[in-house]
C-alpha cells in the first residue's frame, strides 16, 4: 500500500527505497519484490512518472538486479515501460533512455531482452 500511495512532493520513491531496506524485505523473494517494486512501477503512475526521471532510473536498476535473480519477475517489471511511446515529453525521452540502458546490457536474460527489444521496436 505504501508503494502505491499518492505522491506528494516526490516522497514515494524515497519511501520505496526505505521499504527495500527493511529487514523483512528481500529482493530474492518474488512476492516481496512484486509487492514493493512492481507496485511502485506499475500501480503508482504519479509516483513513477516523475519529471526528474528518477522513477525510470530506479526501474532500470531494479530490472537489471532482478534479472540476475529471477528473470520472469524482471520481465514482468520490464513491462512497466513497454508503452513508453504514449507518454508525453519529457517522460517519453527519459523512458526510452531507461529502456535503452537495460537493452544495452550484454548479460540480460532472454525474457527481459525480449520485452525491452520489443518495446524499443514497436
C-alpha positions as CSV (number, residue, x, y, z in Angstrom):
1,X,0.0,0.0,0.0
2,X,2.8,2.4,0.8
3,X,4.4,1.9,-2.7
4,X,1.1,2.9,-4.3
5,X,0.3,5.8,-2.1
6,X,-0.3,9.2,-3.6
7,X,2.9,11.0,-4.3
8,X,3.1,14.3,-2.5
9,X,6.2,16.2,-3.5
10,X,8.3,13.2,-4.7
11,X,8.2,11.4,-1.4
12,X,7.1,7.9,-2.6
13,X,10.4,6.8,-4.3
14,X,12.4,7.5,-1.1
15,X,9.8,5.6,0.8
16,X,10.1,2.6,-1.6
17,X,13.9,2.6,-1.2
18,X,13.4,2.7,2.6
19,X,10.9,-0.2,2.4
20,X,13.5,-2.2,0.4
21,X,16.0,-1.6,3.2
22,X,13.6,-3.1,5.8
23,X,14.9,-6.4,7.4
24,X,11.8,-8.3,6.3
25,X,12.3,-7.3,2.6
26,X,14.5,-9.3,0.3
27,X,14.6,-8.8,-3.5
28,X,15.2,-12.6,-3.7
29,X,11.6,-13.3,-2.6
30,X,9.4,-12.7,-5.7
31,X,6.3,-11.8,-3.7
32,X,8.2,-9.2,-1.7
33,X,9.8,-7.8,-4.9
34,X,6.4,-7.6,-6.6
35,X,4.7,-6.1,-3.6
36,X,7.1,-3.2,-3.4
37,X,9.0,-2.6,-6.6
38,X,6.3,-3.7,-9.1
39,X,3.6,-1.9,-7.2
40,X,5.5,1.3,-7.4
41,X,6.4,1.0,-11.1
42,X,3.1,-0.3,-12.3
43,X,0.4,0.8,-9.9
44,X,1.6,4.3,-9.0
45,X,1.8,6.4,-12.1
46,X,2.0,9.7,-10.3
47,X,5.0,8.5,-8.3
48,X,6.7,6.5,-11.0
49,X,6.5,9.0,-13.9
50,X,8.5,11.8,-12.4
51,X,9.8,14.8,-14.3
52,X,13.3,14.2,-13.0
53,X,13.2,10.6,-14.4
54,X,14.2,9.1,-11.0
55,X,11.4,6.6,-11.3
56,X,12.8,5.3,-14.6
57,X,16.3,5.2,-13.3
58,X,15.0,3.2,-10.3
59,X,13.1,0.9,-12.7
60,X,16.2,0.2,-14.8
61,X,18.3,-0.6,-11.7
62,X,15.7,-3.0,-10.4
63,X,15.1,-4.8,-13.7
64,X,18.8,-5.4,-14.0
65,X,19.1,-6.6,-10.4
66,X,16.1,-8.8,-10.6
67,X,17.1,-10.3,-13.9
68,X,20.2,-11.9,-12.3
69,X,17.9,-13.4,-9.6
70,X,14.6,-14.1,-11.3
71,X,14.2,-13.4,-15.0
72,X,10.5,-13.9,-15.0
73,X,9.9,-11.3,-12.3
74,X,12.3,-9.0,-14.0
75,X,10.5,-9.4,-17.4
76,X,7.1,-8.6,-15.7
77,X,8.7,-5.5,-14.2
78,X,10.2,-4.5,-17.5
79,X,6.7,-4.3,-19.0
80,X,6.1,-1.2,-16.9
81,X,7.6,0.8,-19.7
82,X,6.5,-1.2,-22.7
83,X,4.1,1.6,-23.8
84,X,6.6,4.4,-23.3
85,X,5.8,5.9,-26.8
86,X,2.4,7.0,-25.5
87,X,4.0,9.3,-22.8
88,X,4.3,13.0,-23.3
89,X,7.7,14.7,-23.3
90,X,10.0,14.8,-21.3
91,X,8.7,11.5,-20.0
92,X,8.9,9.7,-23.4
93,X,12.6,10.5,-23.9
94,X,13.5,9.6,-20.3
95,X,11.7,6.3,-20.5
96,X,13.3,5.4,-23.9
97,X,16.7,6.2,-22.4
98,X,16.0,3.9,-19.4
99,X,14.8,1.1,-21.7
100,X,17.9,1.5,-23.9
101,X,20.1,1.4,-20.9
102,X,18.7,-2.0,-19.9
103,X,18.6,-3.3,-23.5
104,X,22.3,-2.4,-23.9
105,X,23.4,-4.9,-21.3
106,X,25.1,-8.0,-22.7
107,X,24.1,-10.2,-19.8
108,X,20.3,-9.9,-20.0
109,X,18.1,-13.0,-19.8
110,X,16.1,-13.9,-22.9
111,X,12.9,-13.0,-21.0
112,X,14.0,-9.4,-20.3
113,X,15.7,-9.0,-23.6
114,X,12.5,-9.9,-25.5
115,X,10.4,-7.3,-23.5
116,X,12.9,-4.4,-23.9
117,X,13.7,-5.2,-27.5
118,X,10.0,-5.3,-28.4
119,X,9.3,-2.1,-26.5
120,X,12.0,-0.3,-28.5
121,X,10.9,-1.7,-31.8
122,X,7.2,-1.0,-31.5
